[in-house]
Amino acid sequence: MNASVAKKASQAVRLLMMVLTAVLIFFFINVMLLVSDIQGTARVVNYAGLVRGTTQRIVKLEDAGQP
């Protein structure tokens, strides 16, 4: 009887490990997708900063009398 209880416990632990592994994989993929979206947003913000900096430089040069 003791061996049967141990075998059932072992099977329950294996099932729990499989479920938790599947959940972990799901969360990992979800995090990767979120990071990908953030990187796209960061790229847009970076381009906006480059345009702003270039515009400021052009205005400064014009104010200084240089073409």
N, CA, C and O atoms as a Tripos MOL2 file, in Angstrom:
@<TRIPOS>MOLECULE
protein
  268   267    67     0     0
PROTEIN
NO_CHARGES

@<TRIPOS>ATOM
      1 N           0.8210   -1.1960    0.0000 N.3       1 MET1
      2 CA          0.0000    0.0000    0.0000 C.3       1 MET1
      3 C           0.8630    1.2570    0.0000 C.2       1 MET1
      4 O           0.5060    2.2600   -0.6180 O.2       1 MET1
      5 N           1.9830    1.2030    0.6850 N.am      2 ASN2
      6 CA          2.8860    2.3390    0.7540 C.3       2 ASN2
      7 C           3.4730    2.6610   -0.6190 C.2       2 ASN2
      8 O           3.6290    3.8290   -0.9750 O.2       2 ASN2
      9 N           3.7960    1.6300   -1.3830 N.am      3 ALA3
     10 CA          4.3720    1.8270   -2.7150 C.3       3 ALA3
     11 C           3.3530    2.4580   -3.6480 C.2       3 ALA3
     12 O           3.7150    3.2630   -4.5060 O.2       3 ALA3
     13 N           2.1000    2.1100   -3.4950 N.am      4 SER4
     14 CA          1.0480    2.6650   -4.3450 C.3       4 SER4
     15 C           0.8440    4.1560   -4.0630 C.2       4 SER4
     16 O           0.6390    4.9420   -4.9880 O.2       4 SER4
     17 N           0.9000    4.5380   -2.8040 N.am      5 VAL5
     18 CA          0.7640    5.9570   -2.4340 C.3       5 VAL5
     19 C           1.9550    6.7430   -2.9630 C.2       5 VAL5
     20 O           1.7920    7.8490   -3.4800 O.2       5 VAL5
     21 N           3.1400    6.1850   -2.8370 N.am      6 ALA6
     22 CA          4.3440    6.8570   -3.3270 C.3       6 ALA6
     23 C           4.2910    7.0200   -4.8420 C.2       6 ALA6
     24 O           4.7090    8.0490   -5.3730 O.2       6 ALA6
     25 N           3.7750    6.0000   -5.5430 N.am      7 LYS7
     26 CA          3.6850    6.0780   -7.0020 C.3       7 LYS7
     27 C           2.6820    7.1590   -7.4250 C.2       7 LYS7
     28 O           2.9300    7.8990   -8.3770 O.2       7 LYS7
     29 N           1.5680    7.2470   -6.7270 N.am      8 LYS8
     30 CA          0.5690    8.2800   -7.0410 C.3       8 LYS8
     31 C           1.1180    9.6680   -6.7570 C.2       8 LYS8
     32 O           0.8750   10.6050   -7.5170 O.2       8 LYS8
     33 N           1.8570    9.8010   -5.6660 N.am      9 ALA9
     34 CA          2.4610   11.0870   -5.3310 C.3       9 ALA9
     35 C           3.4840   11.4860   -6.3880 C.2       9 ALA9
     36 O           3.5670   12.6500   -6.7780 O.2       9 ALA9
     37 N           4.2590   10.5070   -6.8460 N.am     10 SER10
     38 CA          5.2590   10.7790   -7.8740 C.3      10 SER10
     39 C           4.5860   11.2260   -9.1740 C.2      10 SER10
     40 O           5.0580   12.1490   -9.8380 O.2      10 SER10
     41 N           3.4950   10.5730   -9.5280 N.am     11 GLN11
     42 CA          2.7650   10.9610  -10.7400 C.3      11 GLN11
     43 C           2.1610   12.3560  -10.5980 C.2      11 GLN11
     44 O           2.1510   13.1320  -11.5530 O.2      11 GLN11
     45 N           1.6580   12.6720   -9.4010 N.am     12 ALA12
     46 CA          1.0770   13.9990   -9.1640 C.3      12 ALA12
     47 C           2.1480   15.0780   -9.2820 C.2      12 ALA12
     48 O           1.9090   16.1440   -9.8480 O.2      12 ALA12
     49 N           3.3250   14.7920   -8.7450 N.am     13 VAL13
     50 CA          4.4290   15.7610   -8.8280 C.3      13 VAL13
     51 C           4.8480   15.9610  -10.2790 C.2      13 VAL13
     52 O           5.0960   17.0910  -10.7010 O.2      13 VAL13
     53 N           4.9300   14.8820  -11.0410 N.am     14 ARG14
     54 CA          5.2930   15.0040  -12.4620 C.3      14 ARG14
     55 C           4.2540   15.8130  -13.2270 C.2      14 ARG14
     56 O           4.6090   16.6480  -14.0580 O.2      14 ARG14
     57 N           2.9810   15.5730  -12.9540 N.am     15 LEU15
     58 CA          1.9200   16.3280  -13.6170 C.3      15 LEU15
     59 C           2.0140   17.8060  -13.2620 C.2      15 LEU15
     60 O           1.8830   18.6680  -14.1310 O.2      15 LEU15
     61 N           2.2400   18.0950  -11.9830 N.am     16 LEU16
     62 CA          2.3810   19.4840  -11.5500 C.3      16 LEU16
     63 C           3.5820   20.1450  -12.2290 C.2      16 LEU16
     64 O           3.5020   21.3030  -12.6370 O.2      16 LEU16
     65 N           4.6790   19.4240  -12.3500 N.am     17 MET17
     66 CA          5.8660   19.9700  -13.0170 C.3      17 MET17
     67 C           5.5790   20.2640  -14.4910 C.2      17 MET17
     68 O           6.0410   21.2740  -15.0210 O.2      17 MET17
     69 N           4.8290   19.3970  -15.1470 N.am     18 MET18
     70 CA          4.4970   19.6120  -16.5540 C.3      18 MET18
     71 C           3.6160   20.8540  -16.7110 C.2      18 MET18
     72 O           3.8260   21.6640  -17.6130 O.2      18 MET18
     73 N           2.6310   20.9910  -15.8230 N.am     19 VAL19
     74 CA          1.7420   22.1560  -15.8970 C.3      19 VAL19
     75 C           2.5240   23.4380  -15.6340 C.2      19 VAL19
     76 O           2.3650   24.4220  -16.3560 O.2      19 VAL19
     77 N           3.3610   23.4310  -14.6130 N.am     20 LEU20
     78 CA          4.1530   24.6250  -14.2990 C.3      20 LEU20
     79 C           5.1410   24.9600  -15.4130 C.2      20 LEU20
     80 O           5.3900   26.1350  -15.6820 O.2      20 LEU20
     81 N           5.7020   23.9500  -16.0570 N.am     21 THR21
     82 CA          6.6110   24.1870  -17.1790 C.3      21 THR21
     83 C           5.8610   24.8370  -18.3440 C.2      21 THR21
     84 O           6.3780   25.7500  -18.9870 O.2      21 THR21
     85 N           4.6450   24.3650  -18.6130 N.am     22 ALA22
     86 CA          3.8380   24.9500  -19.6810 C.3      22 ALA22
     87 C           3.4970   26.4030  -19.3670 C.2      22 ALA22
     88 O           3.5360   27.2580  -20.2510 O.2      22 ALA22
     89 N           3.1620   26.6830  -18.1090 N.am     23 VAL23
     90 CA          2.8590   28.0620  -17.7000 C.3      23 VAL23
     91 C           4.1060   28.9380  -17.8530 C.2      23 VAL23
     92 O           4.0180   30.0720  -18.3230 O.2      23 VAL23
     93 N           5.2510   28.4130  -17.4590 N.am     24 LEU24
     94 CA          6.5010   29.1660  -17.5810 C.3      24 LEU24
     95 C           6.8060   29.4880  -19.0400 C.2      24 LEU24
     96 O           7.2120   30.6080  -19.3520 O.2      24 LEU24
     97 N           6.6170   28.5330  -19.9250 N.am     25 ILE25
     98 CA          6.8540   28.7630  -21.3510 C.3      25 ILE25
     99 C           5.9090   29.8320  -21.8770 C.2      25 ILE25
    100 O           6.3140   30.7040  -22.6450 O.2      25 ILE25
    101 N           4.6330   29.7620  -21.4570 N.am     26 PHE26
    102 CA          3.6620   30.7660  -21.8800 C.3      26 PHE26
    103 C           4.0820   32.1600  -21.4290 C.2      26 PHE26
    104 O           4.0420   33.1050  -22.2170 O.2      26 PHE26
    105 N           4.4850   32.2950  -20.1640 N.am     27 PHE27
    106 CA          4.8990   33.6010  -19.6620 C.3      27 PHE27
    107 C           6.1720   34.0930  -20.3520 C.2      27 PHE27
    108 O           6.3080   35.2890  -20.6100 O.2      27 PHE27
    109 N           7.0900   33.2010  -20.6480 N.am     28 PHE28
    110 CA          8.3270   33.5780  -21.3270 C.3      28 PHE28
    111 C           8.0250   34.1540  -22.7090 C.2      28 PHE28
    112 O           8.5740   35.1880  -23.0900 O.2      28 PHE28
    113 N           7.1550   33.4830  -23.4540 N.am     29 ILE29
    114 CA          6.7840   33.9690  -24.7820 C.3      29 ILE29
    115 C           6.0700   35.3110  -24.6710 C.2      29 ILE29
    116 O           6.3070   36.2170  -25.4700 O.2      29 ILE29
    117 N           5.1970   35.4320  -23.6780 N.am     30 ASN30
    118 CA          4.4680   36.6830  -23.4780 C.3      30 ASN30
    119 C           5.4270   37.8410  -23.1730 C.2      30 ASN30
    120 O           5.2570   38.9390  -23.7020 O.2      30 ASN30
    121 N           6.4190   37.6010  -22.3330 N.am     31 VAL31
    122 CA          7.4020   38.6370  -22.0000 C.3      31 VAL31
    123 C           8.2080   39.0270  -23.2360 C.2      31 VAL31
    124 O           8.4820   40.2070  -23.4530 O.2      31 VAL31
    125 N           8.5870   38.0440  -24.0440 N.am     32 MET32
    126 CA          9.3340   38.3430  -25.2650 C.3      32 MET32
    127 C           8.5200   39.2280  -26.2090 C.2      32 MET32
    128 O           9.0640   40.1470  -26.8220 O.2      32 MET32
    129 N           7.2320   38.9570  -26.3270 N.am     33 LEU33
    130 CA          6.3740   39.7840  -27.1830 C.3      33 LEU33
    131 C           6.2560   41.2000  -26.6240 C.2      33 LEU33
    132 O           6.2770   42.1680  -27.3850 O.2      33 LEU33
    133 N           6.1340   41.3300  -25.3100 N.am     34 LEU34
    134 CA          6.0470   42.6590  -24.6970 C.3      34 LEU34
    135 C           7.3400   43.4440  -24.9060 C.2      34 LEU34
    136 O           7.2990   44.6380  -25.2020 O.2      34 LEU34
    137 N           8.4720   42.7890  -24.7550 N.am     35 VAL35
    138 CA          9.7650   43.4610  -24.9720 C.3      35 VAL35
    139 C           9.8880   43.8980  -26.4250 C.2      35 VAL35
    140 O          10.4110   44.9770  -26.7060 O.2      35 VAL35
    141 N           9.4170   43.0800  -27.3360 N.am     36 SER36
    142 CA          9.4590   43.4420  -28.7530 C.3      36 SER36
    143 C           8.6390   44.7030  -29.0180 C.2      36 SER36
    144 O           9.0700   45.5820  -29.7630 O.2      36 SER36
    145 N           7.4560   44.7890  -28.4050 N.am     37 ASP37
    146 CA          6.6310   45.9950  -28.5630 C.3      37 ASP37
    147 C           7.3180   47.2190  -27.9740 C.2      37 ASP37
    148 O           7.2640   48.3050  -28.5500 O.2      37 ASP37
    149 N           7.9610   47.0430  -26.8320 N.am     38 ILE38
    150 CA          8.6490   48.1650  -26.1870 C.3      38 ILE38
    151 C           9.7990   48.6510  -27.0590 C.2      38 ILE38
    152 O          10.0260   49.8560  -27.1690 O.2      38 ILE38
    153 N          10.5200   47.7330  -27.6750 N.am     39 GLN39
    154 CA         11.6400   48.1220  -28.5300 C.3      39 GLN39
    155 C          11.1530   48.9130  -29.7350 C.2      39 GLN39
    156 O          11.8240   49.8500  -30.1670 O.2      39 GLN39
    157 N           9.9940   48.5520  -30.2870 N.am     40 GLY40
    158 CA          9.4370   49.3140  -31.4010 C.3      40 GLY40
    159 C           9.1010   50.7320  -30.9840 C.2      40 GLY40
    160 O           9.3570   51.6830  -31.7230 O.2      40 GLY40
    161 N           8.5260   50.8730  -29.7940 N.am     41 THR41
    162 CA          8.1950   52.1990  -29.2740 C.3      41 THR41
    163 C           9.4630   52.9930  -29.0100 C.2      41 THR41
    164 O           9.5240   54.1850  -29.3120 O.2      41 THR41
    165 N          10.4630   52.3530  -28.4560 N.am     42 ALA42
    166 CA         11.7220   53.0370  -28.1630 C.3      42 ALA42
    167 C          12.3760   53.5320  -29.4440 C.2      42 ALA42
    168 O          12.9890   54.6000  -29.4530 O.2      42 ALA42
    169 N          12.2550   52.7790  -30.5110 N.am     43 ARG43
    170 CA         12.8380   53.1830  -31.7850 C.3      43 ARG43
    171 C          12.1780   54.4660  -32.2870 C.2      43 ARG43
    172 O          12.8570   55.3680  -32.7770 O.2      43 ARG43
    173 N          10.8630   54.5430  -32.1650 N.am     44 VAL44
    174 CA         10.1420   55.7430  -32.5940 C.3      44 VAL44
    175 C          10.5590   56.9440  -31.7540 C.2      44 VAL44
    176 O          10.7800   58.0330  -32.2850 O.2      44 VAL44
    177 N          10.6660   56.7440  -30.4460 N.am     45 VAL45
    178 CA         11.0760   57.8350  -29.5600 C.3      45 VAL45
    179 C          12.4980   58.2710  -29.8980 C.2      45 VAL45
    180 O          12.7960   59.4650  -29.8710 O.2      45 VAL45
    181 N          13.3680   57.3360  -30.2110 N.am     46 ASN46
    182 CA         14.7420   57.6720  -30.5600 C.3      46 ASN46
    183 C          14.7840   58.4960  -31.8490 C.2      46 ASN46
    184 O          15.5190   59.4810  -31.9300 O.2      46 ASN46
    185 N          14.0010   58.1010  -32.8530 N.am     47 TYR47
    186 CA         13.9670   58.8700  -34.0950 C.3      47 TYR47
    187 C          13.4330   60.2750  -33.8490 C.2      47 TYR47
    188 O          13.9350   61.2400  -34.4250 O.2      47 TYR47
    189 N          12.4190   60.3970  -32.9960 N.am     48 ALA48
    190 CA         11.8710   61.7210  -32.6850 C.3      48 ALA48
    191 C          12.9400   62.5860  -32.0220 C.2      48 ALA48
    192 O          13.0250   63.7820  -32.3000 O.2      48 ALA48
    193 N          13.7480   62.0010  -31.1570 N.am     49 GLY49
    194 CA         14.8340   62.7430  -30.5100 C.3      49 GLY49
    195 C          15.8920   63.1770  -31.5070 C.2      49 GLY49
    196 O          16.4260   64.2810  -31.4070 O.2      49 GLY49
    197 N          16.1980   62.3180  -32.4650 N.am     50 LEU50
    198 CA         17.1840   62.6980  -33.4950 C.3      50 LEU50
    199 C          16.6750   63.8600  -34.3300 C.2      50 LEU50
    200 O          17.4260   64.7860  -34.6350 O.2      50 LEU50
    201 N          15.4020   63.8140  -34.7010 N.am     51 VAL51
    202 CA         14.8230   64.9030  -35.4980 C.3      51 VAL51
    203 C          14.8260   66.1960  -34.6970 C.2      51 VAL51
    204 O          15.1480   67.2590  -35.2260 O.2      51 VAL51
    205 N          14.4670   66.1050  -33.4210 N.am     52 ARG52
    206 CA         14.4460   67.3000  -32.5580 C.3      52 ARG52
    207 C          15.8410   67.9050  -32.4380 C.2      52 ARG52
    208 O          16.0080   69.1190  -32.5560 O.2      52 ARG52
    209 N          16.8450   67.0560  -32.2030 N.am     53 GLY53
    210 CA         18.2140   67.5560  -32.0580 C.3      53 GLY53
    211 C          18.7270   68.1940  -33.3360 C.2      53 GLY53
    212 O          19.3890   69.2310  -33.2910 O.2      53 GLY53
    213 N          18.4320   67.5890  -34.4630 N.am     54 THR54
    214 CA         18.8670   68.1440  -35.7430 C.3      54 THR54
    215 C          18.1790   69.4760  -36.0160 C.2      54 THR54
    216 O          18.8020   70.4190  -36.5040 O.2      54 THR54
    217 N          16.8980   69.5450  -35.6980 N.am     55 THR55
    218 CA         16.1620   70.7990  -35.8920 C.3      55 THR55
    219 C          16.7470   71.9060  -35.0290 C.2      55 THR55
    220 O          16.9130   73.0340  -35.4920 O.2      55 THR55
    221 N          17.0600   71.5880  -33.7720 N.am     56 GLN56
    222 CA         17.6580   72.5970  -32.8950 C.3      56 GLN56
    223 C          19.0030   73.0700  -33.4450 C.2      56 GLN56
    224 O          19.3240   74.2560  -33.3750 O.2      56 GLN56
    225 N          19.7790   72.1520  -33.9860 N.am     57 ARG57
    226 CA         21.0860   72.5240  -34.5460 C.3      57 ARG57
    227 C          20.9180   73.4570  -35.7410 C.2      57 ARG57
    228 O          21.6460   74.4410  -35.8800 O.2      57 ARG57
    229 N          19.9550   73.1410  -36.6000 N.am     58 ILE58
    230 CA         19.7020   73.9880  -37.7740 C.3      58 ILE58
    231 C          19.2860   75.3870  -37.3390 C.2      58 ILE58
    232 O          19.7590   76.3780  -37.8940 O.2      58 ILE58
    233 N          18.4080   75.4690  -36.3560 N.am     59 VAL59
    234 CA         17.9440   76.7760  -35.8750 C.3      59 VAL59
    235 C          19.1020   77.5700  -35.2790 C.2      59 VAL59
    236 O          19.2200   78.7690  -35.5310 O.2      59 VAL59
    237 N          19.9610   76.9180  -34.4910 N.am     60 LYS60
    238 CA         21.1050   77.6030  -33.9080 C.3      60 LYS60
    239 C          22.0500   78.1370  -34.9770 C.2      60 LYS60
    240 O          22.5420   79.2620  -34.8800 O.2      60 LYS60
    241 N          22.2990   77.3150  -36.0000 N.am     61 LEU61
    242 CA         23.1880   77.7630  -37.0730 C.3      61 LEU61
    243 C          22.5850   78.9410  -37.8270 C.2      61 LEU61
    244 O          23.2990   79.8750  -38.1940 O.2      61 LEU61
    245 N          21.2820   78.9020  -38.0590 N.am     62 GLU62
    246 CA         20.6140   80.0140  -38.7470 C.3      62 GLU62
    247 C          20.6810   81.2760  -37.9070 C.2      62 GLU62
    248 O          20.9110   82.3660  -38.4320 O.2      62 GLU62
    249 N          20.4750   81.1310  -36.5780 N.am     63 ASP63
    250 CA         20.5590   82.2960  -35.6910 C.3      63 ASP63
    251 C          21.9580   82.8880  -35.6620 C.2      63 ASP63
    252 O          22.1270   84.0940  -35.4790 O.2      63 ASP63
    253 N          22.9660   82.0290  -35.8430 N.am     64 ALA64
    254 CA         24.3450   82.4950  -35.8220 C.3      64 ALA64
    255 C          24.7540   83.0830  -37.1660 C.2      64 ALA64
    256 O          25.8710   83.5800  -37.3110 O.2      64 ALA64
    257 N          23.8590   83.0300  -38.1480 N.am     65 GLY65
    258 CA         24.1570   83.6190  -39.4400 C.3      65 GLY65
    259 C          24.8530   82.6710  -40.3880 C.2      65 GLY65
    260 O          25.3530   83.1040  -41.4270 O.2      65 GLY65
    261 N          24.9010   81.4200  -40.0730 N.am     66 GLN66
    262 CA         25.5180   80.4530  -40.9670 C.3      66 GLN66
    263 C          24.4270   79.6880  -41.7070 C.2      66 GLN66
    264 O          23.4070   79.3350  -41.1150 O.2      66 GLN66
    265 N          24.6330   79.4320  -42.9810 N.am     67 PRO67
    266 CA         23.6030   78.7230  -43.7450 C.3      67 PRO67
    267 C          23.4960   77.2540  -43.3290 C.2      67 PRO67
    268 O          22.6760   76.5160  -43.8750 O.2      67 PRO67
@<TRIPOS>BOND
     1     1     2 1
     2     2     3 1
     3     3     4 2
     4     3     5 am
     5     5     6 1
     6     6     7 1
     7     7     8 2
     8     7     9 am
     9     9    10 1
    10    10    11 1
    11    11    12 2
    12    11    13 am
    13    13    14 1
    14    14    15 1
    15    15    16 2
    16    15    17 am
    17    17    18 1
    18    18    19 1
    19    19    20 2
    20    19    21 am
    21    21    22 1
    22    22    23 1
    23    23    24 2
    24    23    25 am
    25    25    26 1
    26    26    27 1
    27    27    28 2
    28    27    29 am
    29    29    30 1
    30    30    31 1
    31    31    32 2
    32    31    33 am
    33    33    34 1
    34    34    35 1
    35    35    36 2
    36    35    37 am
    37    37    38 1
    38    38    39 1
    39    39    40 2
    40    39    41 am
    41    41    42 1
    42    42    43 1
    43    43    44 2
    44    43    45 am
    45    45    46 1
    46    46    47 1
    47    47    48 2
    48    47    49 am
    49    49    50 1
    50    50    51 1
    51    51    52 2
    52    51    53 am
    53    53    54 1
    54    54    55 1
    55    55    56 2
    56    55    57 am
    57    57    58 1
    58    58    59 1
    59    59    60 2
    60    59    61 am
    61    61    62 1
    62    62    63 1
    63    63    64 2
    64    63    65 am
    65    65    66 1
    66    66    67 1
    67    67    68 2
    68    67    69 am
    69    69    70 1
    70    70    71 1
    71    71    72 2
    72    71    73 am
    73    73    74 1
    74    74    75 1
    75    75    76 2
    76    75    77 am
    77    77    78 1
    78    78    79 1
    79    79    80 2
    80    79    81 am
    81    81    82 1
    82    82    83 1
    83    83    84 2
    84    83    85 am
    85    85    86 1
    86    86    87 1
    87    87    88 2
    88    87    89 am
    89    89    90 1
    90    90    91 1
    91    91    92 2
    92    91    93 am
    93    93    94 1
    94    94    95 1
    95    95    96 2
    96    95    97 am
    97    97    98 1
    98    98    99 1
    99    99   100 2
   100    99   101 am
   101   101   102 1
   102   102   103 1
   103   103   104 2
   104   103   105 am
   105   105   106 1
   106   106   107 1
   107   107   108 2
   108   107   109 am
   109   109   110 1
   110   110   111 1
   111   111   112 2
   112   111   113 am
   113   113   114 1
   114   114   115 1
   115   115   116 2
   116   115   117 am
   117   117   118 1
   118   118   119 1
   119   119   120 2
   120   119   121 am
   121   121   122 1
   122   122   123 1
   123   123   124 2
   124   123   125 am
   125   125   126 1
   126   126   127 1
   127   127   128 2
   128   127   129 am
   129   129   130 1
   130   130   131 1
   131   131   132 2
   132   131   133 am
   133   133   134 1
   134   134   135 1
   135   135   136 2
   136   135   137 am
   137   137   138 1
   138   138   139 1
   139   139   140 2
   140   139   141 am
   141   141   142 1
   142   142   143 1
   143   143   144 2
   144   143   145 am
   145   145   146 1
   146   146   147 1
   147   147   148 2
   148   147   149 am
   149   149   150 1
   150   150   151 1
   151   151   152 2
   152   151   153 am
   153   153   154 1
   154   154   155 1
   155   155   156 2
   156   155   157 am
   157   157   158 1
   158   158   159 1
   159   159   160 2
   160   159   161 am
   161   161   162 1
   162   162   163 1
   163   163   164 2
   164   163   165 am
   165   165   166 1
   166   166   167 1
   167   167   168 2
   168   167   169 am
   169   169   170 1
   170   170   171 1
   171   171   172 2
   172   171   173 am
   173   173   174 1
   174   174   175 1
   175   175   176 2
   176   175   177 am
   177   177   178 1
   178   178   179 1
   179   179   180 2
   180   179   181 am
   181   181   182 1
   182   182   183 1
   183   183   184 2
   184   183   185 am
   185   185   186 1
   186   186   187 1
   187   187   188 2
   188   187   189 am
   189   189   190 1
   190   190   191 1
   191   191   192 2
   192   191   193 am
   193   193   194 1
   194   194   195 1
   195   195   196 2
   196   195   197 am
   197   197   198 1
   198   198   199 1
   199   199   200 2
   200   199   201 am
   201   201   202 1
   202   202   203 1
   203   203   204 2
   204   203   205 am
   205   205   206 1
   206   206   207 1
   207   207   208 2
   208   207   209 am
   209   209   210 1
   210   210   211 1
   211   211   212 2
   212   211   213 am
   213   213   214 1
   214   214   215 1
   215   215   216 2
   216   215   217 am
   217   217   218 1
   218   218   219 1
   219   219   220 2
   220   219   221 am
   221   221   222 1
   222   222   223 1
   223   223   224 2
   224   223   225 am
   225   225   226 1
   226   226   227 1
   227   227   228 2
   228   227   229 am
   229   229   230 1
   230   230   231 1
   231   231   232 2
   232   231   233 am
   233   233   234 1
   234   234   235 1
   235   235   236 2
   236   235   237 am
   237   237   238 1
   238   238   239 1
   239   239   240 2
   240   239   241 am
   241   241   242 1
   242   242   243 1
   243   243   244 2
   244   243   245 am
   245   245   246 1
   246   246   247 1
   247   247   248 2
   248   247   249 am
   249   249   250 1
   250   250   251 1
   251   251   252 2
   252   251   253 am
   253   253   254 1
   254   254   255 1
   255   255   256 2
   256   255   257 am
   257   257   258 1
   258   258   259 1
   259   259   260 2
   260   259   261 am
   261   261   262 1
   262   262   263 1
   263   263   264 2
   264   263   265 am
   265   265   266 1
   266   266   267 1
   267   267   268 2
@<TRIPOS>SUBSTRUCTURE
     1 MET1         2 RESIDUE 1 A MET
     2 ASN2         6 RESIDUE 1 A ASN
     3 ALA3        10 RESIDUE 1 A ALA
     4 SER4        14 RESIDUE 1 A SER
     5 VAL5        18 RESIDUE 1 A VAL
     6 ALA6        22 RESIDUE 1 A ALA
     7 LYS7        26 RESIDUE 1 A LYS
     8 LYS8        30 RESIDUE 1 A LYS
     9 ALA9        34 RESIDUE 1 A ALA
    10 SER10       38 RESIDUE 1 A SER
    11 GLN11       42 RESIDUE 1 A GLN
    12 ALA12       46 RESIDUE 1 A ALA
    13 VAL13       50 RESIDUE 1 A VAL
    14 ARG14       54 RESIDUE 1 A ARG
    15 LEU15       58 RESIDUE 1 A LEU
    16 LEU16       62 RESIDUE 1 A LEU
    17 MET17       66 RESIDUE 1 A MET
    18 MET18       70 RESIDUE 1 A MET
    19 VAL19       74 RESIDUE 1 A VAL
    20 LEU20       78 RESIDUE 1 A LEU
    21 THR21       82 RESIDUE 1 A THR
    22 ALA22       86 RESIDUE 1 A ALA
    23 VAL23       90 RESIDUE 1 A VAL
    24 LEU24       94 RESIDUE 1 A LEU
    25 ILE25       98 RESIDUE 1 A ILE
    26 PHE26      102 RESIDUE 1 A PHE
    27 PHE27      106 RESIDUE 1 A PHE
    28 PHE28      110 RESIDUE 1 A PHE
    29 ILE29      114 RESIDUE 1 A ILE
    30 ASN30      118 RESIDUE 1 A ASN
    31 VAL31      122 RESIDUE 1 A VAL
    32 MET32      126 RESIDUE 1 A MET
    33 LEU33      130 RESIDUE 1 A LEU
    34 LEU34      134 RESIDUE 1 A LEU
    35 VAL35      138 RESIDUE 1 A VAL
    36 SER36      142 RESIDUE 1 A SER
    37 ASP37      146 RESIDUE 1 A ASP
    38 ILE38      150 RESIDUE 1 A ILE
    39 GLN39      154 RESIDUE 1 A GLN
    40 GLY40      158 RESIDUE 1 A GLY
    41 THR41      162 RESIDUE 1 A THR
    42 ALA42      166 RESIDUE 1 A ALA
    43 ARG43      170 RESIDUE 1 A ARG
    44 VAL44      174 RESIDUE 1 A VAL
    45 VAL45      178 RESIDUE 1 A VAL
    46 ASN46      182 RESIDUE 1 A ASN
    47 TYR47      186 RESIDUE 1 A TYR
    48 ALA48      190 RESIDUE 1 A ALA
    49 GLY49      194 RESIDUE 1 A GLY
    50 LEU50      198 RESIDUE 1 A LEU
    51 VAL51      202 RESIDUE 1 A VAL
    52 ARG52      206 RESIDUE 1 A ARG
    53 GLY53      210 RESIDUE 1 A GLY
    54 THR54      214 RESIDUE 1 A THR
    55 THR55      218 RESIDUE 1 A THR
    56 GLN56      222 RESIDUE 1 A GLN
    57 ARG57      226 RESIDUE 1 A ARG
    58 ILE58      230 RESIDUE 1 A ILE
    59 VAL59      234 RESIDUE 1 A VAL
    60 LYS60      238 RESIDUE 1 A LYS
    61 LEU61      242 RESIDUE 1 A LEU
    62 GLU62      246 RESIDUE 1 A GLU
    63 ASP63      250 RESIDUE 1 A ASP
    64 ALA64      254 RESIDUE 1 A ALA
    65 GLY65      258 RESIDUE 1 A GLY
    66 GLN66      262 RESIDUE 1 A GLN
    67 PRO67      266 RESIDUE 1 A PRO
